[in-house]
Amino acid sequence: MAGTGIQEVLVSIAELLESVQFVVDSQGEKRAAILDLSTWETVLTLLEDLEDTEELRQVRQERHESLPWEQVKADYRQTHS
C-alpha cells in the first residue's frame, strides 16, 4: 500500500466497516461489534501500513538530525575506553 495517503486509508476502512454488525443491549445501546475475519485482517493490514508510513516519515525527519559517523566513533571510543 505504498504511496497510500491517510484519506484513502480512512475511506477504505469506512467501506470495510459497512459490513460490521453490532450487538446491542436491552436498551438498544451498541455494546460490541462483529465483523468477519477477512474484514478484520484487511483493517489490520491498513492500520499497519499507516503505522509504517508514519515510522518512515519519522525516520526521514530524524535523518536530518543525524551525527557524522566520525563523531559517533569518537563518542563510542570515549565512553568505552
C-alpha positions in Angstrom: 0.0 0.0 0.0 3.0 2.2 -0.6 2.0 5.8 -1.5 -1.4 5.5 0.1 -2.5 8.6 1.8 -4.3 8.8 5.1 -7.5 9.9 3.4 -7.5 6.8 1.1 -6.9 4.5 4.1 -9.8 6.1 6.0 -12.1 5.7 3.1 -11.0 2.0 2.7 -11.6 1.4 6.4 -15.0 3.1 6.2 -16.1 0.9 3.3 -14.9 -2.2 5.1 -16.8 -1.3 8.2 -20.1 -1.2 6.4 -20.3 -4.9 6.9 -19.9 -4.7 10.7 -22.8 -6.0 12.8 -23.5 -4.7 16.3 -24.5 -6.4 19.5 -26.9 -4.3 21.4 -28.1 -4.4 25.0 -31.7 -4.4 26.2 -31.8 -0.6 25.8 -30.6 -0.8 22.2 -27.2 0.6 23.0 -24.3 -0.8 21.0 -22.0 -2.9 23.2 -19.9 -5.0 20.7 -19.1 -5.2 17.1 -18.9 -8.3 14.9 -17.0 -8.4 11.6 -15.9 -11.3 9.5 -12.2 -12.4 9.8 -11.2 -11.3 6.3 -12.5 -7.7 7.0 -10.6 -7.7 10.4 -7.4 -8.8 8.7 -7.8 -6.1 6.0 -8.4 -3.4 8.6 -5.3 -4.6 10.5 -3.2 -4.5 7.3 -4.4 -1.0 6.5 -3.5 0.2 10.0 -0.1 -1.5 9.9 0.6 0.2 6.6 -0.4 3.5 8.0 1.8 2.9 11.0 4.7 2.0 8.7 4.1 5.2 6.7 4.3 7.3 9.9 7.5 5.5 11.0 9.1 6.1 7.6 8.2 9.8 7.9 9.8 10.0 11.3 13.0 8.2 10.1 13.3 10.7 7.2 12.9 13.6 9.6 15.4 12.1 12.0 17.9 11.6 9.2 18.3 15.4 9.1 19.2 15.3 12.7 21.9 12.6 12.4 25.5 12.8 13.5 28.6 12.3 11.3 30.0 8.8 11.5 33.4 10.0 12.7 31.7 11.8 15.7 29.8 8.6 16.6 33.0 6.6 16.5 34.8 9.2 18.6 32.0 9.3 21.2 31.9 5.5 21.3 35.7 5.2 21.9 35.5 7.9 24.6 32.7 6.1 26.5 34.1 2.6 26.0 37.8 3.1 26.7 
